[in-house]
Amino acid sequence: MDRQQILELYHWTSGTCFRHPGQGEVSTAHVKTIRPAAGGIQDIRACTECVVGMEEQRKAAAEGAGLPYRPGIPPGE
Ligand SMILES: [Zn+2]
């Protein structure tokens, strides 16, 4: 699976990457929703570089655990 195929699994809109806030508005995908203890909901968005990096880590973790690798956002996240 190449980079473009992975990116096509995500829905891209303009936003701020959680790891690169200094970049300002870039093309980002929603990767996680967290519920802070203080209440409310916070959406975590990542830029293309971060999404590809996260998928590479997920692939390595799946292979290390002997599990099948499925790119994209797991159900429920
Ligand atoms: Zn980023």
PDB file of the backbone (N, CA, C, O) and the ligand in Angstrom, with CONECT records:
HET     ZN  A 101       1
ATOM      1  N   MET A   1       0.851  -1.186   0.000  1.00  0.00           N
ATOM      2  CA  MET A   1       0.000   0.000   0.000  1.00  0.00           C
ATOM      3  C   MET A   1       0.893   1.245   0.000  1.00  0.00           C
ATOM      4  O   MET A   1       1.739   1.415   0.878  1.00  0.00           O
ATOM      5  N   ASP A   2       0.693   2.101  -0.988  1.00  0.00           N
ATOM      6  CA  ASP A   2       1.565   3.270  -1.042  1.00  0.00           C
ATOM      7  C   ASP A   2       0.924   4.469  -0.336  1.00  0.00           C
ATOM      8  O   ASP A   2      -0.223   4.428   0.109  1.00  0.00           O
ATOM      9  N   ARG A   3       1.702   5.506  -0.261  1.00  0.00           N
ATOM     10  CA  ARG A   3       1.305   6.710   0.464  1.00  0.00           C
ATOM     11  C   ARG A   3      -0.035   7.274  -0.035  1.00  0.00           C
ATOM     12  O   ARG A   3      -0.890   7.648   0.768  1.00  0.00           O
ATOM     13  N   GLN A   4      -0.212   7.334  -1.342  1.00  0.00           N
ATOM     14  CA  GLN A   4      -1.441   7.907  -1.887  1.00  0.00           C
ATOM     15  C   GLN A   4      -2.656   7.060  -1.511  1.00  0.00           C
ATOM     16  O   GLN A   4      -3.721   7.598  -1.205  1.00  0.00           O
ATOM     17  N   GLN A   5      -2.499   5.751  -1.535  1.00  0.00           N
ATOM     18  CA  GLN A   5      -3.622   4.875  -1.166  1.00  0.00           C
ATOM     19  C   GLN A   5      -4.004   5.085   0.291  1.00  0.00           C
ATOM     20  O   GLN A   5      -5.185   5.084   0.639  1.00  0.00           O
ATOM     21  N   ILE A   6      -2.993   5.266   1.144  1.00  0.00           N
ATOM     22  CA  ILE A   6      -3.279   5.505   2.565  1.00  0.00           C
ATOM     23  C   ILE A   6      -4.014   6.839   2.731  1.00  0.00           C
ATOM     24  O   ILE A   6      -4.996   6.932   3.467  1.00  0.00           O
ATOM     25  N   LEU A   7      -3.525   7.860   2.041  1.00  0.00           N
ATOM     26  CA  LEU A   7      -4.135   9.185   2.198  1.00  0.00           C
ATOM     27  C   LEU A   7      -5.581   9.196   1.720  1.00  0.00           C
ATOM     28  O   LEU A   7      -6.401   9.956   2.235  1.00  0.00           O
ATOM     29  N   GLU A   8      -5.896   8.359   0.743  1.00  0.00           N
ATOM     30  CA  GLU A   8      -7.264   8.320   0.218  1.00  0.00           C
ATOM     31  C   GLU A   8      -8.254   7.714   1.211  1.00  0.00           C
ATOM     32  O   GLU A   8      -9.466   7.829   1.032  1.00  0.00           O
ATOM     33  N   LEU A   9      -7.739   7.072   2.255  1.00  0.00           N
ATOM     34  CA  LEU A   9      -8.622   6.496   3.267  1.00  0.00           C
ATOM     35  C   LEU A   9      -9.143   7.560   4.232  1.00  0.00           C
ATOM     36  O   LEU A   9     -10.073   7.311   5.000  1.00  0.00           O
ATOM     37  N   TYR A  10      -8.553   8.718   4.187  1.00  0.00           N
ATOM     38  CA  TYR A  10      -8.923   9.788   5.119  1.00  0.00           C
ATOM     39  C   TYR A  10      -9.669  10.895   4.390  1.00  0.00           C
ATOM     40  O   TYR A  10      -9.551  11.069   3.177  1.00  0.00           O
ATOM     41  N   HIS A  11     -10.435  11.629   5.169  1.00  0.00           N
ATOM     42  CA  HIS A  11     -11.186  12.756   4.631  1.00  0.00           C
ATOM     43  C   HIS A  11     -10.407  14.017   4.964  1.00  0.00           C
ATOM     44  O   HIS A  11     -10.161  14.317   6.132  1.00  0.00           O
ATOM     45  N   TRP A  12     -10.017  14.760   3.919  1.00  0.00           N
ATOM     46  CA  TRP A  12      -9.107  15.895   4.114  1.00  0.00           C
ATOM     47  C   TRP A  12      -9.840  17.228   4.041  1.00  0.00           C
ATOM     48  O   TRP A  12     -10.569  17.511   3.091  1.00  0.00           O
ATOM     49  N   THR A  13      -9.624  18.034   5.071  1.00  0.00           N
ATOM     50  CA  THR A  13     -10.143  19.400   5.052  1.00  0.00           C
ATOM     51  C   THR A  13      -9.087  20.316   5.669  1.00  0.00           C
ATOM     52  O   THR A  13      -8.144  19.854   6.312  1.00  0.00           O
ATOM     53  N   SER A  14      -9.257  21.586   5.467  1.00  0.00           N
ATOM     54  CA  SER A  14      -8.313  22.556   6.005  1.00  0.00           C
ATOM     55  C   SER A  14      -8.409  22.583   7.524  1.00  0.00           C
ATOM     56  O   SER A  14      -9.503  22.585   8.087  1.00  0.00           O
ATOM     57  N   GLY A  15      -7.251  22.603   8.183  1.00  0.00           N
ATOM     58  CA  GLY A  15      -7.243  22.640   9.638  1.00  0.00           C
ATOM     59  C   GLY A  15      -5.827  22.787  10.149  1.00  0.00           C
ATOM     60  O   GLY A  15      -4.905  23.077   9.388  1.00  0.00           O
ATOM     61  N   THR A  16      -5.662  22.581  11.461  1.00  0.00           N
ATOM     62  CA  THR A  16      -4.354  22.730  12.092  1.00  0.00           C
ATOM     63  C   THR A  16      -3.879  21.371  12.580  1.00  0.00           C
ATOM     64  O   THR A  16      -4.595  20.677  13.302  1.00  0.00           O
ATOM     65  N   CYS A  17      -2.661  20.992  12.182  1.00  0.00           N
ATOM     66  CA  CYS A  17      -2.091  19.711  12.613  1.00  0.00           C
ATOM     67  C   CYS A  17      -1.728  19.768  14.094  1.00  0.00           C
ATOM     68  O   CYS A  17      -1.158  20.755  14.558  1.00  0.00           O
ATOM     69  N   PHE A  18      -2.060  18.702  14.842  1.00  0.00           N
ATOM     70  CA  PHE A  18      -1.786  18.711  16.287  1.00  0.00           C
ATOM     71  C   PHE A  18      -0.285  18.691  16.586  1.00  0.00           C
ATOM     72  O   PHE A  18       0.128  19.104  17.670  1.00  0.00           O
ATOM     73  N   ARG A  19       0.531  18.222  15.654  1.00  0.00           N
ATOM     74  CA  ARG A  19       1.975  18.189  15.887  1.00  0.00           C
ATOM     75  C   ARG A  19       2.696  19.347  15.219  1.00  0.00           C
ATOM     76  O   ARG A  19       3.845  19.640  15.547  1.00  0.00           O
ATOM     77  N   HIS A  20       2.031  20.001  14.290  1.00  0.00           N
ATOM     78  CA  HIS A  20       2.657  21.112  13.573  1.00  0.00           C
ATOM     79  C   HIS A  20       1.759  22.348  13.589  1.00  0.00           C
ATOM     80  O   HIS A  20       1.413  22.871  12.530  1.00  0.00           O
ATOM     81  N   PRO A  21       1.379  22.821  14.777  1.00  0.00           N
ATOM     82  CA  PRO A  21       0.473  23.979  14.823  1.00  0.00           C
ATOM     83  C   PRO A  21       1.087  25.221  14.179  1.00  0.00           C
ATOM     84  O   PRO A  21       0.365  26.110  13.728  1.00  0.00           O
ATOM     85  N   GLY A  22       2.422  25.283  14.138  1.00  0.00           N
ATOM     86  CA  GLY A  22       3.091  26.438  13.557  1.00  0.00           C
ATOM     87  C   GLY A  22       2.897  26.556  12.051  1.00  0.00           C
ATOM     88  O   GLY A  22       3.132  27.614  11.468  1.00  0.00           O
ATOM     89  N   GLN A  23       2.468  25.466  11.427  1.00  0.00           N
ATOM     90  CA  GLN A  23       2.215  25.510   9.985  1.00  0.00           C
ATOM     91  C   GLN A  23       0.943  26.274   9.657  1.00  0.00           C
ATOM     92  O   GLN A  23       0.732  26.682   8.515  1.00  0.00           O
ATOM     93  N   GLY A  24       0.095  26.467  10.662  1.00  0.00           N
ATOM     94  CA  GLY A  24      -1.172  27.143  10.406  1.00  0.00           C
ATOM     95  C   GLY A  24      -2.140  26.209   9.695  1.00  0.00           C
ATOM     96  O   GLY A  24      -2.129  24.998   9.918  1.00  0.00           O
ATOM     97  N   GLU A  25      -2.975  26.783   8.836  1.00  0.00           N
ATOM     98  CA  GLU A  25      -4.001  26.003   8.139  1.00  0.00           C
ATOM     99  C   GLU A  25      -3.367  25.184   7.019  1.00  0.00           C
ATOM    100  O   GLU A  25      -2.791  25.731   6.079  1.00  0.00           O
ATOM    101  N   VAL A  26      -3.484  23.861   7.139  1.00  0.00           N
ATOM    102  CA  VAL A  26      -2.978  22.964   6.100  1.00  0.00           C
ATOM    103  C   VAL A  26      -4.055  21.917   5.834  1.00  0.00           C
ATOM    104  O   VAL A  26      -5.095  21.907   6.492  1.00  0.00           O
ATOM    105  N   SER A  27      -3.805  21.047   4.879  1.00  0.00           N
ATOM    106  CA  SER A  27      -4.730  19.952   4.620  1.00  0.00           C
ATOM    107  C   SER A  27      -4.580  18.923   5.738  1.00  0.00           C
ATOM    108  O   SER A  27      -3.501  18.362   5.931  1.00  0.00           O
ATOM    109  N   THR A  28      -5.656  18.681   6.466  1.00  0.00           N
ATOM    110  CA  THR A  28      -5.583  17.784   7.626  1.00  0.00           C
ATOM    111  C   THR A  28      -6.716  16.776   7.592  1.00  0.00           C
ATOM    112  O   THR A  28      -7.751  16.991   6.961  1.00  0.00           O
ATOM    113  N   ALA A  29      -6.491  15.667   8.288  1.00  0.00           N
ATOM    114  CA  ALA A  29      -7.528  14.649   8.456  1.00  0.00           C
ATOM    115  C   ALA A  29      -7.830  14.502   9.934  1.00  0.00           C
ATOM    116  O   ALA A  29      -6.947  14.652  10.778  1.00  0.00           O
ATOM    117  N   HIS A  30      -9.079  14.209  10.238  1.00  0.00           N
ATOM    118  CA  HIS A  30      -9.467  13.949  11.628  1.00  0.00           C
ATOM    119  C   HIS A  30      -8.950  12.568  12.010  1.00  0.00           C
ATOM    120  O   HIS A  30      -9.318  11.576  11.380  1.00  0.00           O
ATOM    121  N   VAL A  31      -8.104  12.491  13.030  1.00  0.00           N
ATOM    122  CA  VAL A  31      -7.530  11.199  13.412  1.00  0.00           C
ATOM    123  C   VAL A  31      -8.018  10.709  14.772  1.00  0.00           C
ATOM    124  O   VAL A  31      -7.909   9.520  15.072  1.00  0.00           O
ATOM    125  N   LYS A  32      -8.543  11.588  15.580  1.00  0.00           N
ATOM    126  CA  LYS A  32      -8.973  11.150  16.911  1.00  0.00           C
ATOM    127  C   LYS A  32      -9.878  12.203  17.529  1.00  0.00           C
ATOM    128  O   LYS A  32      -9.753  13.393  17.240  1.00  0.00           O
ATOM    129  N   THR A  33     -10.788  11.754  18.383  1.00  0.00           N
ATOM    130  CA  THR A  33     -11.578  12.675  19.194  1.00  0.00           C
ATOM    131  C   THR A  33     -11.259  12.373  20.648  1.00  0.00           C
ATOM    132  O   THR A  33     -11.385  11.232  21.093  1.00  0.00           O
ATOM    133  N   ILE A  34     -10.849  13.385  21.380  1.00  0.00           N
ATOM    134  CA  ILE A  34     -10.590  13.166  22.802  1.00  0.00           C
ATOM    135  C   ILE A  34     -11.588  13.971  23.618  1.00  0.00           C
ATOM    136  O   ILE A  34     -12.073  15.021  23.197  1.00  0.00           O
ATOM    137  N   ARG A  35     -11.879  13.434  24.814  1.00  0.00           N
ATOM    138  CA  ARG A  35     -12.816  14.097  25.701  1.00  0.00           C
ATOM    139  C   ARG A  35     -12.032  14.559  26.927  1.00  0.00           C
ATOM    140  O   ARG A  35     -11.795  13.775  27.846  1.00  0.00           O
ATOM    141  N   PRO A  36     -11.634  15.813  26.943  1.00  0.00           N
ATOM    142  CA  PRO A  36     -10.838  16.314  28.082  1.00  0.00           C
ATOM    143  C   PRO A  36     -11.617  16.210  29.388  1.00  0.00           C
ATOM    144  O   PRO A  36     -12.846  16.284  29.407  1.00  0.00           O
ATOM    145  N   ALA A  37     -10.872  16.037  30.481  1.00  0.00           N
ATOM    146  CA  ALA A  37     -11.502  15.920  31.797  1.00  0.00           C
ATOM    147  C   ALA A  37     -12.351  17.147  32.102  1.00  0.00           C
ATOM    148  O   ALA A  37     -13.350  17.059  32.817  1.00  0.00           O
ATOM    149  N   ALA A  38     -11.954  18.277  31.562  1.00  0.00           N
ATOM    150  CA  ALA A  38     -12.685  19.525  31.816  1.00  0.00           C
ATOM    151  C   ALA A  38     -14.027  19.556  31.096  1.00  0.00           C
ATOM    152  O   ALA A  38     -14.839  20.454  31.317  1.00  0.00           O
ATOM    153  N   GLY A  39     -14.253  18.567  30.230  1.00  0.00           N
ATOM    154  CA  GLY A  39     -15.519  18.516  29.503  1.00  0.00           C
ATOM    155  C   GLY A  39     -15.351  18.928  28.061  1.00  0.00           C
ATOM    156  O   GLY A  39     -14.329  19.484  27.660  1.00  0.00           O
ATOM    157  N   GLY A  40     -16.385  18.639  27.293  1.00  0.00           N
ATOM    158  CA  GLY A  40     -16.351  18.989  25.879  1.00  0.00           C
ATOM    159  C   GLY A  40     -15.650  17.926  25.053  1.00  0.00           C
ATOM    160  O   GLY A  40     -15.277  16.867  25.558  1.00  0.00           O
ATOM    161  N   ILE A  41     -15.483  18.221  23.807  1.00  0.00           N
ATOM    162  CA  ILE A  41     -14.869  17.300  22.859  1.00  0.00           C
ATOM    163  C   ILE A  41     -13.794  18.061  22.100  1.00  0.00           C
ATOM    164  O   ILE A  41     -13.996  19.201  21.683  1.00  0.00           O
ATOM    165  N   GLN A  42     -12.648  17.411  21.927  1.00  0.00           N
ATOM    166  CA  GLN A  42     -11.571  18.048  21.168  1.00  0.00           C
ATOM    167  C   GLN A  42     -11.194  17.141  20.007  1.00  0.00           C
ATOM    168  O   GLN A  42     -10.842  15.978  20.203  1.00  0.00           O
ATOM    169  N   ASP A  43     -11.270  17.678  18.806  1.00  0.00           N
ATOM    170  CA  ASP A  43     -10.884  16.918  17.623  1.00  0.00           C
ATOM    171  C   ASP A  43      -9.385  17.047  17.401  1.00  0.00           C
ATOM    172  O   ASP A  43      -8.830  18.145  17.446  1.00  0.00           O
ATOM    173  N   ILE A  44      -8.743  15.919  17.163  1.00  0.00           N
ATOM    174  CA  ILE A  44      -7.317  15.915  16.843  1.00  0.00           C
ATOM    175  C   ILE A  44      -7.183  15.734  15.337  1.00  0.00           C
ATOM    176  O   ILE A  44      -7.697  14.770  14.769  1.00  0.00           O
ATOM    177  N   ARG A  45      -6.490  16.667  14.699  1.00  0.00           N
ATOM    178  CA  ARG A  45      -6.302  16.630  13.252  1.00  0.00           C
ATOM    179  C   ARG A  45      -4.820  16.509  12.942  1.00  0.00           C
ATOM    180  O   ARG A  45      -3.982  17.043  13.669  1.00  0.00           O
ATOM    181  N   ALA A  46      -4.498  15.806  11.860  1.00  0.00           N
ATOM    182  CA  ALA A  46      -3.098  15.600  11.494  1.00  0.00           C
ATOM    183  C   ALA A  46      -2.887  15.917  10.029  1.00  0.00           C
ATOM    184  O   ALA A  46      -3.769  15.694   9.200  1.00  0.00           O
ATOM    185  N   CYS A  47      -1.692  16.445   9.709  1.00  0.00           N
ATOM    186  CA  CYS A  47      -1.355  16.748   8.321  1.00  0.00           C
ATOM    187  C   CYS A  47      -0.930  15.465   7.598  1.00  0.00           C
ATOM    188  O   CYS A  47      -0.818  14.406   8.214  1.00  0.00           O
ATOM    189  N   THR A  48      -0.702  15.569   6.317  1.00  0.00           N
ATOM    190  CA  THR A  48      -0.376  14.368   5.531  1.00  0.00           C
ATOM    191  C   THR A  48       0.874  13.670   6.067  1.00  0.00           C
ATOM    192  O   THR A  48       0.901  12.443   6.163  1.00  0.00           O
ATOM    193  N   GLU A  49       1.912  14.443   6.417  1.00  0.00           N
ATOM    194  CA  GLU A  49       3.147  13.831   6.907  1.00  0.00           C
ATOM    195  C   GLU A  49       2.884  13.034   8.180  1.00  0.00           C
ATOM    196  O   GLU A  49       3.405  11.931   8.345  1.00  0.00           O
ATOM    197  N   CYS A  50       2.079  13.590   9.074  1.00  0.00           N
ATOM    198  CA  CYS A  50       1.807  12.924  10.346  1.00  0.00           C
ATOM    199  C   CYS A  50       0.944  11.685  10.148  1.00  0.00           C
ATOM    200  O   CYS A  50       1.158  10.667  10.806  1.00  0.00           O
ATOM    201  N   VAL A  51      -0.035  11.765   9.241  1.00  0.00           N
ATOM    202  CA  VAL A  51      -0.880  10.599   8.980  1.00  0.00           C
ATOM    203  C   VAL A  51      -0.036   9.459   8.411  1.00  0.00           C
ATOM    204  O   VAL A  51      -0.182   8.310   8.827  1.00  0.00           O
ATOM    205  N   VAL A  52       0.849   9.774   7.457  1.00  0.00           N
ATOM    206  CA  VAL A  52       1.704   8.730   6.891  1.00  0.00           C
ATOM    207  C   VAL A  52       2.613   8.144   7.977  1.00  0.00           C
ATOM    208  O   VAL A  52       2.811   6.931   8.036  1.00  0.00           O
ATOM    209  N   GLY A  53       3.159   9.004   8.827  1.00  0.00           N
ATOM    210  CA  GLY A  53       4.016   8.530   9.922  1.00  0.00           C
ATOM    211  C   GLY A  53       3.262   7.636  10.892  1.00  0.00           C
ATOM    212  O   GLY A  53       3.788   6.619  11.343  1.00  0.00           O
ATOM    213  N   MET A  54       2.020   8.019  11.216  1.00  0.00           N
ATOM    214  CA  MET A  54       1.209   7.214  12.131  1.00  0.00           C
ATOM    215  C   MET A  54       0.880   5.866  11.514  1.00  0.00           C
ATOM    216  O   MET A  54       0.882   4.845  12.201  1.00  0.00           O
ATOM    217  N   GLU A  55       0.595   5.865  10.211  1.00  0.00           N
ATOM    218  CA  GLU A  55       0.281   4.592   9.549  1.00  0.00           C
ATOM    219  C   GLU A  55       1.513   3.682   9.503  1.00  0.00           C
ATOM    220  O   GLU A  55       1.393   2.463   9.626  1.00  0.00           O
ATOM    221  N   GLU A  56       2.693   4.276   9.326  1.00  0.00           N
ATOM    222  CA  GLU A  56       3.918   3.464   9.317  1.00  0.00           C
ATOM    223  C   GLU A  56       4.141   2.830  10.687  1.00  0.00           C
ATOM    224  O   GLU A  56       4.538   1.669  10.791  1.00  0.00           O
ATOM    225  N   GLN A  57       3.879   3.611  11.739  1.00  0.00           N
ATOM    226  CA  GLN A  57       4.028   3.065  13.099  1.00  0.00           C
ATOM    227  C   GLN A  57       3.011   1.960  13.345  1.00  0.00           C
ATOM    228  O   GLN A  57       3.329   0.933  13.946  1.00  0.00           O
ATOM    229  N   ARG A  58       1.778   2.180  12.873  1.00  0.00           N
ATOM    230  CA  ARG A  58       0.711   1.200  13.078  1.00  0.00           C
ATOM    231  C   ARG A  58       1.048  -0.108  12.344  1.00  0.00           C
ATOM    232  O   ARG A  58       0.814  -1.202  12.858  1.00  0.00           O
ATOM    233  N   LYS A  59       1.600   0.031  11.139  1.00  0.00           N
ATOM    234  CA  LYS A  59       1.984  -1.137  10.343  1.00  0.00           C
ATOM    235  C   LYS A  59       3.092  -1.915  11.060  1.00  0.00           C
ATOM    236  O   LYS A  59       3.040  -3.142  11.152  1.00  0.00           O
ATOM    237  N   ALA A  60       4.100  -1.185  11.569  1.00  0.00           N
ATOM    238  CA  ALA A  60       5.207  -1.840  12.260  1.00  0.00           C
ATOM    239  C   ALA A  60       4.709  -2.543  13.523  1.00  0.00           C
ATOM    240  O   ALA A  60       5.151  -3.646  13.843  1.00  0.00           O
ATOM    241  N   ALA A  61       3.776  -1.887  14.246  1.00  0.00           N
ATOM    242  CA  ALA A  61       3.246  -2.478  15.477  1.00  0.00           C
ATOM    243  C   ALA A  61       2.444  -3.737  15.169  1.00  0.00           C
ATOM    244  O   ALA A  61       2.540  -4.734  15.884  1.00  0.00           O
ATOM    245  N   ALA A  62       1.646  -3.682  14.087  1.00  0.00           N
ATOM    246  CA  ALA A  62       0.830  -4.845  13.709  1.00  0.00           C
ATOM    247  C   ALA A  62       1.734  -6.008  13.304  1.00  0.00           C
ATOM    248  O   ALA A  62       1.498  -7.152  13.693  1.00  0.00           O
ATOM    249  N   GLU A  63       2.760  -5.710  12.528  1.00  0.00           N
ATOM    250  CA  GLU A  63       3.662  -6.774  12.090  1.00  0.00           C
ATOM    251  C   GLU A  63       4.423  -7.354  13.278  1.00  0.00           C
ATOM    252  O   GLU A  63       4.641  -8.563  13.358  1.00  0.00           O
ATOM    253  N   GLY A  64       4.828  -6.471  14.207  1.00  0.00           N
ATOM    254  CA  GLY A  64       5.546  -6.933  15.390  1.00  0.00           C
ATOM    255  C   GLY A  64       4.696  -7.834  16.265  1.00  0.00           C
ATOM    256  O   GLY A  64       5.206  -8.738  16.927  1.00  0.00           O
ATOM    257  N   ALA A  65       3.376  -7.575  16.264  1.00  0.00           N
ATOM    258  CA  ALA A  65       2.450  -8.359  17.092  1.00  0.00           C
ATOM    259  C   ALA A  65       1.869  -9.535  16.319  1.00  0.00           C
ATOM    260  O   ALA A  65       1.089 -10.312  16.870  1.00  0.00           O
ATOM    261  N   GLY A  66       2.240  -9.676  15.048  1.00  0.00           N
ATOM    262  CA  GLY A  66       1.711 -10.767  14.229  1.00  0.00           C
ATOM    263  C   GLY A  66       0.255 -10.576  13.855  1.00  0.00           C
ATOM    264  O   GLY A  66      -0.455 -11.548  13.598  1.00  0.00           O
ATOM    265  N   LEU A  67      -0.197  -9.326  13.822  1.00  0.00           N
ATOM    266  CA  LEU A  67      -1.591  -9.027  13.497  1.00  0.00           C
ATOM    267  C   LEU A  67      -1.679  -8.445  12.089  1.00  0.00           C
ATOM    268  O   LEU A  67      -0.712  -7.858  11.603  1.00  0.00           O
ATOM    269  N   PRO A  68      -2.823  -8.598  11.431  1.00  0.00           N
ATOM    270  CA  PRO A  68      -2.973  -7.980  10.111  1.00  0.00           C
ATOM    271  C   PRO A  68      -3.001  -6.465  10.230  1.00  0.00           C
ATOM    272  O   PRO A  68      -3.555  -5.906  11.176  1.00  0.00           O
ATOM    273  N   TYR A  69      -2.399  -5.825   9.263  1.00  0.00           N
ATOM    274  CA  TYR A  69      -2.357  -4.354   9.245  1.00  0.00           C
ATOM    275  C   TYR A  69      -3.518  -3.843   8.409  1.00  0.00           C
ATOM    276  O   TYR A  69      -3.683  -4.244   7.257  1.00  0.00           O
ATOM    277  N   ARG A  70      -4.328  -2.955   8.986  1.00  0.00           N
ATOM    278  CA  ARG A  70      -5.441  -2.336   8.257  1.00  0.00           C
ATOM    279  C   ARG A  70      -5.287  -0.831   8.370  1.00  0.00           C
ATOM    280  O   ARG A  70      -5.538  -0.258   9.430  1.00  0.00           O
ATOM    281  N   PRO A  71      -4.880  -0.192   7.300  1.00  0.00           N
ATOM    282  CA  PRO A  71      -4.727   1.264   7.352  1.00  0.00           C
ATOM    283  C   PRO A  71      -6.069   1.956   7.476  1.00  0.00           C
ATOM    284  O   PRO A  71      -7.112   1.391   7.148  1.00  0.00           O
ATOM    285  N   GLY A  72      -6.024   3.186   7.954  1.00  0.00           N
ATOM    286  CA  GLY A  72      -7.235   3.971   8.127  1.00  0.00           C
ATOM    287  C   GLY A  72      -7.599   4.061   9.588  1.00  0.00           C
ATOM    288  O   GLY A  72      -6.936   3.483  10.449  1.00  0.00           O
ATOM    289  N   ILE A  73      -8.655   4.791   9.856  1.00  0.00           N
ATOM    290  CA  ILE A  73      -9.070   5.017  11.240  1.00  0.00           C
ATOM    291  C   ILE A  73      -9.843   3.803  11.736  1.00  0.00           C
ATOM    292  O   ILE A  73     -10.798   3.374  11.087  1.00  0.00           O
ATOM    293  N   PRO A  74      -9.441   3.234  12.892  1.00  0.00           N
ATOM    294  CA  PRO A  74     -10.191   2.121  13.441  1.00  0.00           C
ATOM    295  C   PRO A  74     -11.614   2.559  13.804  1.00  0.00           C
ATOM    296  O   PRO A  74     -11.815   3.712  14.186  1.00  0.00           O
ATOM    297  N   PRO A  75     -12.591   1.676  13.695  1.00  0.00           N
ATOM    298  CA  PRO A  75     -13.964   2.044  14.074  1.00  0.00           C
ATOM    299  C   PRO A  75     -14.010   2.515  15.522  1.00  0.00           C
ATOM    300  O   PRO A  75     -13.348   1.940  16.386  1.00  0.00           O
ATOM    301  N   GLY A  76     -14.763   3.522  15.778  1.00  0.00           N
ATOM    302  CA  GLY A  76     -14.928   3.979  17.151  1.00  0.00           C
ATOM    303  C   GLY A  76     -13.979   5.085  17.545  1.00  0.00           C
ATOM    304  O   GLY A  76     -14.091   5.624  18.646  1.00  0.00           O
ATOM    305  N   GLU A  77     -13.051   5.439  16.683  1.00  0.00           N
ATOM    306  CA  GLU A  77     -12.126   6.530  17.037  1.00  0.00           C
ATOM    307  C   GLU A  77     -12.411   7.762  16.231  1.00  0.00           C
ATOM    308  O   GLU A  77     -11.734   8.776  16.395  1.00  0.00           O
TER     309      GLU A  77
HETATM  310 ZN    ZN A 101       1.776  17.291  11.060  1.00  0.00          ZN2+
END
